[in-house]
Amino acid sequence: MKARLIIALMLALLAAAGAVHAADRYDQQLADEISASICNYPRFTIFDDVSGRVENGVVVLTGKVTMPFKKNEIGRRVARIDGVRELRNEISVLPVSTYDDDLRRRIARAIYGNPTFWTYAAMANPPIHIIVEHGRVTLTGVVNSNVERVLARSLATGRGELAVVNDLRTDTP
């Protein structure tokens, strides 16, 4: 009798573990769809950065965008995806500032005008995002190597910014 109980408990644990693994796989598929939807949003630029988390169909969007309508439109796009049970849109809107706008353009020209980053500049969705808030710059996205990561930060420096934070990640481990 004890052996049957132990076997039944083990089978129940294995079934629960399989269900958790299936939920994780479903959340990953949903996250991939959400990522594609955001990247295909026509008004998403290198001056916006949006990321999200998915857990059991509950989506939390975070990041920064340059205009309020972008936050709302991205939220609506994600909410329409099959499998999204709940959406928390925690995207913040960057303040309106001509100084920040000019700084964004200067840094974008410096980075994407450098021959090292020409292949990125030619992409439909360039991977380096330049977030400027009150003169403070944050670089986000993915580059191929640590050398590119350091070079991007160097190119973003000395353009009139107050500070530069380099949150670029590399593809290589």
Residue, then its C-alpha position, 0 to 999 in steps of 0.5 A: m500500500k505504501a509503495r502505491l502511495i509513493i508511486a502515485l505521489m511521484l506520478a502526480l509530481l511528474a505531471a505537475a512538473g510537466a504542466v509547469h514546463a508546458a506553461d513556461r513554454y507557452d509563456q515563451q511563445l507568447a513573449d516571442e509574439i509580443s516581441a515581434s508585435i512591438c518590433n513591427y510597430p511602425r512608430f517604434t524607433i531607436f529612441d524608444d525602448v520597451s521590454g516585458r515579462v510574461e507569467n501565466g499569460v499576465v504581461v507586464l510592459t516596461g520601458k520608455v517611449t518618446m510620445p504618449f500615443k506610442k505607450n497606448e498603441i503598443g499596449r493595445r497591440v499587445a492586449r489583442i494577442d491571443g493568450v494575453r490574459e491581463l496586461r499591465n502597461e508600465i511604459s513611461v513617456l519621456p518628457v518633451s525637450t528640444y535639448d533631448d531631441d537634439l542630443r538623441r539625433r547627435i548621438a544616433r549620427a555618431i553611433y550609426g554613422n561610424p563604419t563599425f555600426w553601418t550594418y546595424a544602421a541598415m537593419a529595419n530595426p537597428p539594435i542599439h536604442i538611445i534613450v535620453e531623459h533630461g540630458r542623461v543617456t542610456l544605451t540599450g539593446v544588443v551588439n555582437s561584441n564587447v568591443e562594439r559595446v565599448l565603442a558605442r558608449s565612447l561615441a555617445t560621450g562628449r555630445g553635450e550629455l550629462a551622463v551615459v549609462n551603457d546597458l548594451r548587451t552582447d550576443t556572445p557569452 
